[in-house]
Structure formats: C-alpha cells, structure tokens
Amino acid sequence: MSYEKFMNELPPREYWGERVYTRPEFNYPDDLNAAAELIDRNVAEGRGSRPAIYYKDQVITYGELLADVNKMGHALKQLGIEPGDRILMRFPNTPTAIAVWLATLKIGGVAVMIMTMLRSREISYRTNDAECKLVLCDAAFIDEVEKAEPAMTTVREILVTDGSHPRYRSFEDLWKNEPPTLAPAKLSRYDLALIGYTSGSTGDAKGTVHFQDDVLAIADGYARNILTPTEHDIFTGHPPLAFTFGLGGLLVFPFRFGASTVLLDQFTPENMLKTISNYNATISFCAPTCYNMMMRLDEKNEYDLSKLRIGVSAGETLPKPIYEKWKAKYGVDLLDGIGSTEMLHIFVTNRPGDVRGGATGKPVPGYQAKIVDEQGRELPPNTPGLIAVQGPTSCRYWKKPERQMGYVMNGWNVPGDVFVMDEEGYFYYQCRNDDLIITGGYNVSPPELESVINEHPAVKESAVVPKPDDLRGAIVKAYVVLKPGEQGSVHLVKDIQDFVKRELAPYKYPREVEFIDALPRTDTGKVQRYVLRDRAKQEMENLVEA
C-alpha cells in the first residue's frame, strides 16, 4: 500500500509539486516506517536507558517510551485500526500525545493531530474531512469533542486518555496490559503518515498529506544541517505538537538524533524561562512574540540560559530589534525561518553564525528557492515577488484538487508569501500575498472569522484586518456593521468577542471591535480591505505619536 490507495483523495499526480532529492541523506529505502526510525532504532542502537521525554516530574526513557508505544499499537489494532486508517488526536503537549502519535504511525495508521483550542464545528469538520475512524482525546479537553460527536459521520468510537469520562472508555485501560513488543508495519516510503490541517487562510482548513519519508526529510534537511543535534541536546518550546512547527521541533527532530525533549502543556513566558533554565535546554522553538515576552520578563537576568545554544523562531517574521536584543542579552542566535503546513516544516532559514537581522535567510540544504511573479516567471534580485520552493517535501492537498493549482506552479510550491532576494541569496520577508493575519505566531483566517461574527444576531456584516501591535506583531481587529435598530456599546463588543470564543479557537477572536456605518467597497461590491488595513495602521501610528 502506498499513496495509490488514496488517489481519489489526492490531487492528480501531475499537479503535485516536484519532490527533489539533491542530498544523500534523503536516499531512503523503499521500505520505510518513520515511527520505527524515530523510536525502535534508538533502542536498538543502545539508547534505551537515555531520557527521551521530560515532563513535569517525569523522566521517560527511550526504552519505557517504546514499551508504551508498542502496547498502544496492539490496542489500536484491536480497535480495528488498519494501515491507512486515520485517527484524530486532541492533546496538549504530553507524553501520551507523543506515544499515541508514534503508535499510530508504527502500525501504519495516519495521524490527524489537532489543537486543543479548536471548537466543535472545527473538530467535526476535520474529523469528517479526513474520514477518521477513531478519536483519541485528553479527558481535560473532551467537552468540545462531545459537542462535535453528533456531526461526526465516520467515527466508530471516541476514547479518552490521561483521565476518565462517564461516557467514553479509557484508552489506557485498553493498552496498559498489552505486550510491550510489536513489530513495525511493513510500509513504503510513500505511505501516508499524517494529515496536517492548515489554519484556513482562504476559508475551510485544508488537509495536507505527508508520507513516511517526509517525516524524516524535515529532520535530515533542516535539523541535521542547521541545528546539528546530538543525543546530548535537549529540545524544548511552546508550539503545540498539532502544529507541524512543534511536531518537528519537539518530537521528530530530537528522536531522529537520540536527543531529549522537554514538554510544556501550558505556555507562559515564565514557564518557558524556567524550563530552559531548570532542564538545561540547548535548543528552543518559539514564536518571535514569545521570545520578546521572555526578554521583558527576564529584565534582571534571573534565569540561567547558559546552556541554550540555538533559538529557533518561526510562525511569523522575526523583527530585527528582537533578534538584536536577544543576541545582546543572552549571546545566543535566534534563527528566523519560514515553513508551511504544506511543506511540513522550515525551508528557508538563517544559520548559526550567519544571521542577518531582518532576513529570513537562505534555503535549507536540500531545498532551492527563487522569486517569481504571478505567472511563475523568475524575477531578478531585489525585486519583490512570490517565493517558490522545491525540495524533498511538497504540497499535496487532501480532497482539495481545486486548491492544488493555487499552491503549486510549474512544479514549484508557492506558499503565497512575498519576499525579496538580494544578490547574495538572502531572502527578506515582505508580506503575505493574501489577507491571512498572523498574530502572536498564530494564523487567523479573515473569511472564517467574519462568517462567525456575521452569525451574531446584532451583526449585519463585518470585515477583519490586522492592526499593528508591538507585542504580538499584529492583533485581529473587526470592523462591524450592525443591523438596523442595534446600537454599538462596550457591552456589545464583549458579547461579540465571547460569541466568537465559543465558536472558534480563542486566539482567533477580535481583540478590537469597531462599529462603522458601512464597509468600504469597490464599484463591483468587493470589500476594500486595504482601506481598513490602512485605517487600522493609521490608528496605531496616531496612538504612538500621542
């Protein structure tokens, strides 16, 4: 079995971005099980007693983790999970999340991990779209899954982990007494490993399909060549494992090289600083906003970051002042980089010892990048245009063939980000080519948010734009036109915000709401978002001047 089994769910092969293997580390065998490479191999090579996961007061060795993964694999098979079946996972960053993910891949299942912040409509959409057979959820986050259950069309059972529930069986009860050994499923390098969902920048979130070799390629490309990890490194960070940024940095990368990972189930700047200090972490993964918050909190240098050797920054562009302040304060490089869910991880980055503040960097070894116009024609240096990328990973949308041609152009992946490349090959981020809002490292889709705001009984229509913000880079601002007879008020602002928080992940709610008489439109009726963006920007500038 390989991707051919899913050709009805994948775009036509000729529309995929070209996967280019230019380095020997990508010469994987045809028979490949990514989970076996990440966990079984470490034990086989003598790391069974080495720490794999640090979590609160727990230290879980590679040998202990492998035993749990194998037990879970047996339980999943008894639940009827077969190679190619999809499992929806909703966990915070816990050892259970890692073990379930590895167990799923080890038996040939396909992991569909989602954020704990998603609400019921978002959960049921992803579950149905991926046609998941099973849902595994941390008991502390089961409420929205329970609300979504009536809309789920393919799920056979919902199980809870790390706790109990009166309605749903405990997954731990099913696996704890299973055998601790399990042979990996015989898989092809082109078998599905995971489906990662985008943030829905142009409407509904899109599932992106990644194979067994994609999982290893992000480690053998970015991590091996940029981070140069060893088994003595200790990785940590705040990104959820449900983000491919976090999946790579906190699971795939450390396990590929026999290193350790420290998990935080709840981020605060203080927790992050304590984690780096207390565990002697050597590599961190954070959004620029979070590095900035950490510096502000550690004004008196109360935390020991002396063992940290690299800080990886992604999720939004890293402002030059933040990089320079961090470097001056801690003597550690922050490596700005850009990746995408479609490409699985970072494909352009700065390098240790070769960081240009304000630049995103150069292509990761194994990738190539160029600047093109909207017809795919290559542009000369210092000319703004769309970045186009090729490498060992590539975009394949699940059940969205109509979206594929918007991302892939002439075999190149075109994420929609506008860059400038200078004469030396350094890429400088300019902006998004669409209306996606990036706030505090999270992506917010205006169409999705507007559709929910417009469901509020007092709202006639709305438009959502980014407003510059020193801390988060940007906040979400909603311009709202009310229905006749409705009056804007502070109370109504809060009511709209609370309404959004009930329907969508809380980070998506508009931090500012302004009531206006009408949205600016073109002669053809299209909302002039640039007018509202300029208005929000001017508001911020006026505030600074005042």
MARKEKOL-70286 format. One record per residue (C-alpha): x, y, z; residue number from 1; residue in one letter. Coordinates in pm, 1 decimal. Layout:
// residues N
        X        Y        Z kolmi bavo
        X        Y        Z   NUM    a
...
This chain:
// residues 546
        X        Y        Z kolmi bavo
      0.0      0.0      0.0     1    m
    124.5    349.2    -82.1     2    s
    -35.6    673.3   -190.0     3    y
   -204.4    498.8   -486.1     4    e
   -470.3    374.6   -242.3     5    k
   -570.2    736.8   -184.8     6    f
   -558.9    874.6   -538.1     7    m
   -927.0    971.8   -515.0     8    n
   -843.6   1188.7   -213.4     9    e
   -522.2   1337.1   -355.0    10    l
   -484.0   1580.6   -643.9    11    p
   -374.7   1437.1   -980.1    12    p
    -10.2   1332.9   -966.7    13    r
     89.9   1580.5  -1238.5    14    e
    -23.9   1867.9  -1016.6    15    y
    199.1   1781.8   -721.8    16    w
    499.7   1996.4   -652.6    17    g
    818.5   1827.3   -765.4    18    e
    998.7   1646.7   -483.1    19    r
   1369.7   1699.0   -538.0    20    v
   1628.6   1480.6   -363.1    21    y
   1964.1   1651.9   -402.7    22    t
   2146.3   1516.3    -98.0    23    r
   2246.3   1162.5      8.9    24    p
   2062.1   1188.8    342.0    25    e
   1732.6   1172.3    150.7    26    f
   1812.7    837.7    -14.9    27    n
   1564.7    638.9    193.5    28    y
   1489.0    272.4    126.5    29    p
   1161.8    187.3    -43.3    30    d
   1051.0      3.5    272.2    31    d
   1026.9    264.6    544.4    32    l
    838.1    304.2    871.4    33    n
    900.9    652.1   1014.8    34    a
    798.9    556.6   1369.4    35    a
   1043.0    266.6   1373.4    36    a
   1318.6    507.1   1270.1    37    e
   1225.8    752.8   1546.0    38    l
   1179.4    513.9   1839.5    39    i
   1279.8    149.5   1770.1    40    d
   1612.9    247.0   1616.0    41    r
   1715.9    447.3   1922.9    42    n
   1664.3    146.9   2148.5    43    v
   1836.6    -85.4   1900.1    44    a
   2138.0    146.6   1899.0    45    e
   2172.2    134.2   2277.1    46    g
   1978.6    441.9   2392.6    47    r
   1708.4    251.0   2580.7    48    g
   1814.9    395.5   2916.1    49    s
   1863.8    751.2   2788.9    50    r
   1592.6   1012.0   2857.4    51    p
   1351.5   1068.0   2570.6    52    a
   1090.8   1292.0   2737.4    53    i
   1097.7   1525.9   3035.1    54    y
    750.0   1623.6   3154.4    55    y
    685.0   1789.6   3489.6    56    k
    847.4   1547.6   3738.7    57    d
    860.2   1256.0   3493.2    58    q
   1163.5   1130.1   3304.8    59    v
   1066.2    877.2   3038.1    60    i
   1345.9    679.1   2878.2    61    t
   1353.0    559.0   2519.5    62    y
   1302.7    202.3   2641.4    63    g
    999.6    295.9   2850.0    64    e
    853.5    500.1   2567.1    65    l
    898.7    215.8   2318.2    66    l
    718.8    -25.6   2550.3    67    a
    421.3    213.0   2580.5    68    d
    416.7    276.2   2205.2    69    v
    406.6    -98.3   2140.9    70    n
    127.3   -154.8   2392.2    71    k
    -74.6    126.4   2235.4    72    m
    -12.6    -17.5   1890.1    73    g
   -161.0   -351.3   1997.0    74    h
   -466.0   -174.0   2141.7    75    a
   -518.4     31.2   1825.3    76    l
   -507.9   -284.6   1613.8    77    k
   -763.8   -449.6   1841.0    78    q
   -984.8   -143.9   1790.8    79    l
   -981.3   -224.7   1419.4    80    g
   -725.8     31.5   1302.8    81    i
   -564.4    -87.7    980.2    82    e
   -288.0     65.4    766.6    83    p
   -418.4    385.1    608.2    84    g
   -691.3    447.2    866.9    85    d
   -699.3    798.0   1010.6    86    r
   -706.4    874.3   1383.7    87    i
   -799.3   1218.1   1517.9    88    l
   -588.5   1321.5   1819.2    89    m
   -661.4   1610.0   2054.0    90    r
   -395.2   1650.6   2321.9    91    f
   -188.4   1917.6   2490.2    92    p
    187.7   1859.0   2473.9    93    n
    213.4   1545.7   2688.8    94    t
    399.4   1213.7   2675.2    95    p
     70.3   1049.3   2580.1    96    t
     46.3   1269.6   2271.7    97    a
    390.3   1158.1   2156.3    98    i
    329.1    789.6   2233.4    99    a
     -8.6    780.9   2056.1   100    v
    135.0    956.0   1751.3   101    w
    425.1    709.7   1728.0   102    l
    197.9    409.5   1787.3   103    a
    -35.6    520.3   1511.8   104    t
    245.5    551.7   1260.1   105    l
    410.5    229.2   1374.0   106    k
    104.5     19.6   1283.9   107    i
     54.9    209.2    956.9   108    g
   -220.7    442.7   1071.8   109    g
   -241.7    807.6    970.7   110    v
   -215.4   1069.1   1246.5   111    a
   -451.4   1369.0   1235.9   112    v
   -346.9   1579.7   1533.7   113    m
   -548.0   1894.5   1607.5   114    i
   -510.3   2180.7   1854.1   115    m
   -687.9   2176.1   2187.9   116    t
   -816.2   2528.3   2123.8   117    m
  -1042.5   2423.3   1835.8   118    l
  -1417.6   2427.2   1887.8   119    r
  -1679.3   2169.0   1797.6   120    s
  -1752.8   2290.8   1445.0   121    r
  -1379.3   2295.7   1367.6   122    e
  -1333.2   1949.1   1516.8   123    i
  -1621.5   1786.4   1331.0   124    s
  -1508.8   1942.7   1002.4   125    y
  -1159.0   1797.8   1030.8   126    r
  -1286.3   1461.9   1153.0   127    t
  -1526.5   1423.1    863.5   128    n
  -1292.0   1563.9    603.4   129    d
  -1018.6   1316.5    696.9   130    a
  -1277.4   1038.9    744.0   131    e
  -1129.7    948.2   1080.9   132    c
  -1225.8    609.8   1222.8   133    k
  -1122.0    682.6   1581.3   134    l
  -1089.4    985.9   1809.7   135    v
   -841.7    992.6   2098.6   136    l
   -871.3   1291.4   2330.6   137    c
   -722.2   1403.1   2660.4   138    d
  -1003.6   1386.0   2915.7   139    a
   -945.5   1750.2   3011.4   140    a
  -1030.4   1858.3   2655.1   141    f
  -1322.5   1627.6   2576.2   142    i
  -1606.5   1880.4   2606.6   143    d
  -1582.9   2022.4   2254.3   144    e
  -1533.5   1672.0   2110.9   145    v
  -1851.5   1562.9   2285.0   146    e
  -2035.0   1858.4   2130.5   147    k
  -1894.4   1765.3   1789.2   148    a
  -1984.4   1396.8   1813.6   149    e
  -2337.8   1422.4   1662.6   150    p
  -2188.4   1577.4   1347.4   151    a
  -1917.2   1311.8   1307.7   152    m
  -2000.7   1075.8   1021.6   153    t
  -1715.9    822.5   1013.3   154    t
  -1601.0    782.3   1374.5   155    v
  -1654.4    440.1   1531.7   156    r
  -1550.1    532.4   1883.1   157    e
  -1420.2    816.5   2098.5   158    i
  -1172.3    729.5   2372.7   159    l
  -1024.3    946.8   2647.6   160    v
   -666.2    949.1   2772.3   161    t
   -499.6   1091.4   3085.0   162    d
   -821.7   1089.4   3280.1   163    g
  -1172.5    949.4   3279.2   164    s
  -1518.4   1030.8   3145.9   165    h
  -1861.1    884.1   3224.3   166    p
  -1947.9    831.0   2856.5   167    r
  -1620.9    733.6   2688.5   168    y
  -1389.1    441.0   2753.1   169    r
  -1036.2    493.5   2880.3   170    s
   -769.7    420.1   2621.5   171    f
   -522.5    340.5   2898.6   172    e
   -747.0     58.3   3020.9   173    d
   -718.9    -95.0   2674.7   174    l
   -341.0    -75.6   2631.9   175    w
   -180.3    -98.4   2976.0   176    k
   -182.0   -481.9   2983.4   177    n
    -85.8   -538.4   2619.8   178    e
    252.5   -691.0   2522.4   179    p
    546.6   -444.9   2526.0   180    p
    686.2   -570.8   2194.4   181    t
    544.2   -508.4   1848.8   182    l
    689.7   -545.0   1501.7   183    a
    656.4   -228.9   1288.9   184    p
    410.9   -245.3    999.4   185    a
    579.4   -302.7    665.2   186    k
    530.3     28.6    489.5   187    l
    651.0    211.1    180.8   188    s
    830.4    543.2    198.1   189    r
    528.5    676.4      5.2   190    y
    269.6    555.5    256.6   191    d
     67.4    822.3    434.5   192    l
    196.9    916.1    779.8   193    a
     -5.6   1222.8    875.0   194    l
   -257.2   1479.8    759.6   195    i
   -185.6   1828.0    893.3   196    g
   -457.1   2091.6    869.4   197    y
   -383.4   2448.9    773.7   198    t
   -530.1   2746.1    957.0   199    s
   -784.9   2807.7    682.5   200    g
   -642.9   3124.7    527.0   201    s
   -887.6   3108.7    235.6   202    t
  -1191.3   2953.8    401.7   203    g
  -1213.7   2599.8    536.6   204    d
   -891.8   2449.2    667.0   205    a
   -713.2   2226.4    416.8   206    k
   -564.4   1889.3    498.0   207    g
   -205.8   1846.7    382.1   208    t
    -78.0   1493.8    324.7   209    v
    271.3   1381.7    426.2   210    h
    440.7   1048.1    362.0   211    f
    673.9    838.8    575.3   212    q
    982.8    987.0    410.2   213    d
    854.8   1342.7    455.1   214    d
    865.9   1293.5    832.3   215    v
   1234.4   1200.2    818.3   216    l
   1324.0   1453.5    547.9   217    a
   1246.6   1755.2    767.1   218    i
   1488.6   1618.7   1026.6   219    a
   1756.8   1518.3    777.7   220    d
   1730.6   1851.0    596.9   221    g
   1668.5   2130.5    847.3   222    y
   1765.2   1976.4   1180.5   223    a
   2070.7   1781.3   1064.8   224    r
   2224.3   2066.7    865.8   225    n
   2113.4   2374.7   1060.7   226    i
   2082.3   2260.4   1423.5   227    l
   2347.9   1981.2   1408.5   228    t
   2195.6   1799.4   1706.8   229    p
   2348.3   1514.6   1905.3   230    t
   2199.9   1275.8   2158.8   231    e
   2312.1   1516.8   2431.5   232    h
   2087.2   1800.3   2312.4   233    d
   1769.9   1888.3   2499.6   234    i
   1490.3   2038.0   2288.9   235    f
   1202.7   2244.2   2424.4   236    t
    946.6   2500.8   2313.3   237    g
    586.7   2611.9   2331.3   238    h
    439.0   2524.6   1986.5   239    p
    166.1   2259.9   2008.3   240    p
    255.7   1921.1   1862.4   241    l
    -52.7   1973.8   1644.9   242    a
    143.0   2248.1   1463.4   243    f
    396.2   2098.4   1226.7   244    t
    645.3   2352.1   1368.8   245    f
    603.6   2190.3   1708.4   246    g
    579.2   1836.0   1570.9   247    l
    919.2   1873.6   1410.5   248    g
   1092.7   2065.9   1686.0   249    g
    962.0   1871.1   1985.6   250    l
    916.7   1518.1   1850.0   251    l
   1069.0   1437.5   1511.9   252    v
   1397.1   1628.9   1548.8   253    f
   1502.0   1510.4   1896.2   254    p
   1401.3   1149.0   1831.0   255    f
   1574.6   1137.8   1493.9   256    r
   1905.0   1209.3   1670.5   257    f
   1851.4   1030.1   2000.9   258    g
   1816.8   1356.2   2193.5   259    a
   1564.0   1453.5   2462.0   260    s
   1256.4   1674.5   2456.5   261    t
   1100.8   1878.9   2737.4   262    v
    724.7   1925.2   2707.5   263    l
    520.6   2218.5   2837.8   264    l
    147.5   2156.7   2848.4   265    d
     83.2   2525.3   2915.0   266    q
    288.7   2818.7   2790.1   267    f
    369.1   3131.5   2981.4   268    t
    690.7   3334.2   2942.1   269    p
    781.7   3235.8   3298.2   270    e
    722.6   2864.8   3231.1   271    n
    937.9   2882.2   2920.4   272    m
   1223.7   3057.0   3100.8   273    l
   1204.6   2813.0   3391.7   274    k
   1204.2   2517.7   3152.9   275    t
   1514.0   2631.0   2964.7   276    i
   1688.5   2706.4   3293.5   277    s
   1584.7   2403.8   3501.9   278    n
   1635.7   2141.5   3229.8   279    y
   1947.5   2298.3   3075.3   280    n
   1772.9   2305.4   2739.0   281    a
   2002.8   2359.2   2443.0   282    t
   1757.1   2423.2   2155.8   283    i
   1429.3   2614.7   2184.7   284    s
   1136.5   2659.5   1948.0   285    f
    920.8   2971.5   1992.0   286    c
    739.3   3241.3   1800.1   287    a
    909.6   3584.5   1795.8   288    p
    637.2   3726.8   2019.6   289    t
    724.9   3472.5   2285.7   290    c
   1097.8   3546.8   2274.7   291    y
   1007.9   3912.7   2318.3   292    n
    782.2   3836.6   2615.8   293    m
   1055.6   3625.5   2776.1   294    m
   1309.2   3907.3   2748.3   295    m
   1069.2   4154.9   2906.7   296    r
   1004.7   3919.4   3196.7   297    l
   1374.2   3840.0   3248.0   298    d
   1474.4   4204.6   3272.9   299    e
   1704.7   4134.6   3569.2   300    k
   1860.5   3818.9   3416.6   301    n
   1719.6   3595.3   3688.5   302    e
   1709.9   3283.0   3469.5   303    y
   2006.3   3069.5   3362.9   304    d
   2001.8   3028.8   2984.1   305    l
   2371.6   2949.3   2963.0   306    s
   2320.6   2602.0   2812.5   307    k
   2093.0   2729.9   2535.2   308    l
   2288.4   2728.5   2209.4   309    r
   2016.2   2794.1   1947.0   310    i
   1673.8   2956.8   1947.3   311    g
   1453.3   2869.7   1650.5   312    v
   1194.2   3130.4   1554.5   313    s
    900.9   3076.6   1318.9   314    a
    527.6   3134.1   1293.1   315    g
    578.7   3499.0   1197.1   316    e
    872.9   3705.5   1079.1   317    t
   1136.3   3782.3   1342.9   318    l
   1177.8   4160.9   1377.5   319    p
   1537.4   4275.5   1366.1   320    k
   1516.3   4461.5   1702.2   321    p
   1401.1   4145.4   1882.0   322    i
   1687.2   3945.2   1732.8   323    y
   1942.7   4209.6   1825.2   324    e
   1813.9   4248.2   2183.1   325    k
   1808.2   3871.0   2237.2   326    w
   2158.2   3827.6   2095.8   327    k
   2293.6   4109.4   2310.8   328    a
   2120.5   3983.2   2624.2   329    k
   2191.0   3608.6   2601.4   330    y
   2462.5   3575.1   2337.2   331    g
   2250.5   3319.0   2152.1   332    v
   2143.8   3330.7   1787.8   333    d
   1772.3   3334.2   1711.1   334    l
   1726.9   3162.5   1373.9   335    l
   1437.8   3311.8   1183.4   336    d
   1284.7   3072.8    932.7   337    g
    979.1   3019.3    721.1   338    i
    792.9   2696.9    664.3   339    g
    437.4   2589.2    598.2   340    s
    199.3   2309.8    684.8   341    t
    202.1   2216.8    316.0   342    e
    581.9   2171.9    319.8   343    m
    572.1   2024.4    673.5   344    l
    849.8   2240.8    821.2   345    h
   1106.7   2516.5    762.3   346    i
   1254.6   2551.4    413.1   347    f
   1433.1   2890.2    433.7   348    v
   1631.3   2988.3    741.8   349    t
   1920.5   3175.8    894.4   350    n
   2216.3   2971.8   1016.4   351    r
   2415.0   2977.7   1341.8   352    p
   2697.2   3225.7   1295.6   353    g
   2538.6   3361.3    977.0   354    d
   2236.0   3556.2   1091.2   355    v
   2135.3   3877.6    918.4   356    r
   1888.8   4065.2   1133.9   357    g
   1570.1   4125.6    938.0   358    g
   1645.1   3849.5    685.5   359    a
   1474.6   3511.2    681.7   360    t
   1794.9   3356.3    546.6   361    g
   1878.4   3110.4    271.0   362    k
   1720.5   2781.8    158.7   363    p
   1767.1   2483.4    388.4   364    v
   2017.3   2234.6    240.8   365    p
   1821.7   2010.8      6.7   366    g
   1578.9   2289.7    -87.2   367    y
   1601.9   2553.9   -355.4   368    q
   1407.2   2877.3   -369.7   369    a
   1353.2   3164.4   -611.2   370    k
   1135.2   3472.3   -652.9   371    i
    867.2   3462.4   -923.3   372    v
    583.0   3675.7  -1049.1   373    d
    221.6   3558.7  -1050.0   374    e
    280.4   3373.0  -1377.6   375    q
    575.0   3182.2  -1231.1   376    g
    845.5   3374.9  -1417.3   377    r
   1166.1   3417.5  -1219.5   378    e
   1243.6   3772.0  -1107.0   379    l
   1586.4   3935.0  -1067.3   380    p
   1742.4   4011.4   -726.8   381    p
   1596.0   4294.0   -516.9   382    n
   1256.5   4259.5   -689.5   383    t
    956.8   4177.5   -468.6   384    p
    768.1   3866.7   -572.6   385    g
    634.7   3532.7   -460.0   386    l
    874.9   3282.7   -310.1   387    i
    876.0   2947.1   -491.8   388    a
   1031.0   2638.0   -333.5   389    v
   1132.7   2285.1   -428.1   390    q
   1284.9   2014.8   -210.0   391    g
   1223.9   1674.4    -53.9   392    p
    880.5   1777.9     81.7   393    t
    593.7   1919.8   -119.1   394    s
    227.5   2018.4   -114.5   395    c
    -45.3   1758.0   -158.3   396    r
   -391.6   1870.2    -51.2   397    y
   -638.0   1614.2     79.8   398    w
   -967.8   1623.1   -113.6   399    k
   -890.2   1973.2   -241.2   400    k
   -766.8   1932.2   -601.5   401    p
   -902.6   2276.3   -685.9   402    e
   -668.9   2428.4   -426.7   403    r
   -361.0   2248.4   -554.3   404    q
   -309.7   2470.0   -857.7   405    m
   -320.1   2774.6   -630.7   406    g
    -22.0   2644.1   -435.5   407    y
    181.3   2460.4   -699.0   408    v
    302.3   2638.2  -1011.2   409    m
    513.0   2463.2  -1275.6   410    n
    619.9   2201.9  -1022.2   411    g
    723.0   2464.6   -762.9   412    w
    549.7   2520.4   -429.8   413    n
    430.2   2880.5   -398.6   414    v
    305.9   2943.1    -41.0   415    p
    181.1   3295.9   -115.0   416    g
    447.9   3490.3     74.1   417    d
    609.0   3794.6    -84.7   418    v
    988.3   3811.0    -46.6   419    f
   1286.8   3995.3   -185.9   420    v
   1610.8   3805.8   -256.3   421    m
   1933.2   4007.6   -257.0   422    d
   2240.4   3948.9   -474.1   423    e
   2392.2   3717.4   -211.7   424    e
   2088.8   3488.9   -199.7   425    g
   1940.6   3605.5    131.8   426    y
   1561.0   3617.7    141.6   427    f
   1376.2   3904.9    310.8   428    y
   1009.9   3865.2    401.7   429    y
    776.4   4144.2    285.5   430    q
    416.1   4036.7    346.9   431    c
    151.4   3777.8    272.9   432    r
      1.7   3775.3    -72.4   433    n
   -342.4   3725.3     75.2   434    d
   -530.6   3850.9    377.9   435    d
   -402.9   3599.0    632.9   436    l
   -348.1   3758.7    972.1   437    i
    -50.6   3640.7   1177.0   438    i
    -88.2   3732.3   1542.8   439    t
    146.5   3608.7   1812.3   440    g
    259.6   3325.2   1587.5   441    g
    -94.9   3203.8   1514.0   442    y
   -264.7   3225.8   1176.1   443    n
   -616.8   3369.0   1160.3   444    v
   -833.9   3338.4    851.3   445    s
  -1047.8   3652.2    794.3   446    p
  -1316.7   3464.7    592.3   447    p
  -1362.7   3206.4    867.5   448    e
  -1373.5   3467.5   1144.2   449    l
  -1604.5   3700.2    952.5   450    e
  -1851.3   3418.9    887.6   451    s
  -1879.5   3354.8   1261.1   452    v
  -1904.3   3723.7   1356.4   453    i
  -2181.0   3760.0   1098.5   454    n
  -2380.0   3487.5   1276.8   455    e
  -2415.1   3713.7   1581.9   456    h
  -2778.4   3831.4   1596.2   457    p
  -2682.5   4201.1   1610.2   458    a
  -2438.0   4191.9   1316.7   459    v
  -2520.1   4269.5    954.5   460    k
  -2168.8   4224.2    813.7   461    e
  -1804.6   4254.5    912.1   462    s
  -1450.1   4273.3    783.5   463    a
  -1142.8   4156.5    972.9   464    v
   -793.1   4302.3    927.8   465    v
   -462.4   4306.4   1116.5   466    p
   -374.8   4605.1   1333.3   467    k
     -2.4   4653.4   1413.1   468    p
     92.3   4567.6   1769.3   469    d
    431.7   4593.2   1940.1   470    d
    391.1   4272.6   2140.3   471    l
    210.5   4034.6   1902.8   472    r
    319.4   4182.5   1571.6   473    g
    -47.6   4232.3   1490.9   474    a
   -383.0   4191.3   1660.4   475    i
   -712.0   4099.2   1499.1   476    v
   -943.6   4393.9   1451.8   477    k
  -1302.8   4360.9   1331.4   478    a
  -1496.1   4640.3   1164.2   479    y
  -1862.1   4561.7   1222.4   480    v
  -2179.7   4695.1   1061.2   481    v
  -2480.5   4639.8   1285.8   482    l
  -2832.9   4554.4   1183.7   483    k
  -3092.2   4835.2   1185.5   484    p
  -3202.0   4919.1   1536.1   485    g
  -2886.8   4784.4   1704.2   486    e
  -2660.6   5018.2   1897.6   487    q
  -2287.1   4975.1   1944.5   488    g
  -2161.4   4960.5   2302.9   489    s
  -1882.8   4824.6   2517.8   490    v
  -2122.7   4551.2   2625.9   491    h
  -2192.5   4452.0   2265.8   492    l
  -1820.5   4443.3   2186.3   493    v
  -1765.7   4194.1   2466.9   494    k
  -2070.0   3994.4   2363.9   495    d
  -1936.9   3958.8   2007.2   496    i
  -1592.6   3861.6   2138.0   497    q
  -1740.0   3599.3   2371.0   498    d
  -1957.8   3468.1   2088.8   499    f
  -1650.0   3412.2   1871.8   500    v
  -1460.9   3244.0   2157.3   501    k
  -1745.5   2992.9   2195.2   502    r
  -1742.9   2906.6   1825.6   503    e
  -1372.5   2920.0   1732.1   504    l
  -1034.3   2872.7   1892.3   505    a
   -996.2   3162.8   2139.9   506    p
   -683.6   3306.1   1975.9   507    y
   -895.2   3391.6   1671.8   508    k
  -1126.2   3635.7   1848.1   509    y
  -1103.0   4006.3   1752.3   510    p
   -916.5   4192.8   2025.1   511    r
  -1066.0   4513.7   1891.7   512    e
  -1413.7   4569.7   1751.9   513    v
  -1514.3   4897.1   1590.2   514    e
  -1867.0   4969.1   1474.8   515    f
  -1896.1   5152.4   1141.6   516    i
  -2188.4   5254.7    923.9   517    d
  -2075.9   5068.0    611.4   518    a
  -1780.8   4869.8    478.8   519    l
  -1577.5   5039.7    203.7   520    p
  -1641.6   4867.7   -128.9   521    r
  -1536.3   4882.6   -490.9   522    t
  -1783.2   4962.2   -769.8   523    d
  -1837.6   4587.2   -809.1   524    t
  -1920.3   4547.1   -440.1   525    g
  -1594.8   4390.0   -322.4   526    k
  -1483.7   4496.3     24.8   527    v
  -1175.9   4721.0      7.8   528    q
   -972.8   4553.5    278.1   529    r
   -670.7   4770.5    209.4   530    y
   -873.8   5075.4    317.7   531    v
   -946.3   4912.0    650.8   532    l
   -589.3   4787.4    690.0   533    r
   -458.7   5138.2    628.6   534    d
   -712.2   5276.0    873.7   535    r
   -604.4   5032.1   1145.4   536    a
   -238.5   5108.7   1077.6   537    k
   -302.6   5482.4   1098.9   538    q
   -483.3   5436.2   1430.4   539    e
   -174.7   5268.7   1570.1   540    m
     55.5   5540.5   1436.6   541    e
   -164.2   5811.9   1585.3   542    n
   -157.1   5633.9   1920.3   543    l
    223.1   5614.4   1915.0   544    v
    254.0   5983.2   1826.4   545    e
     17.3   6077.7   2105.8   546    a
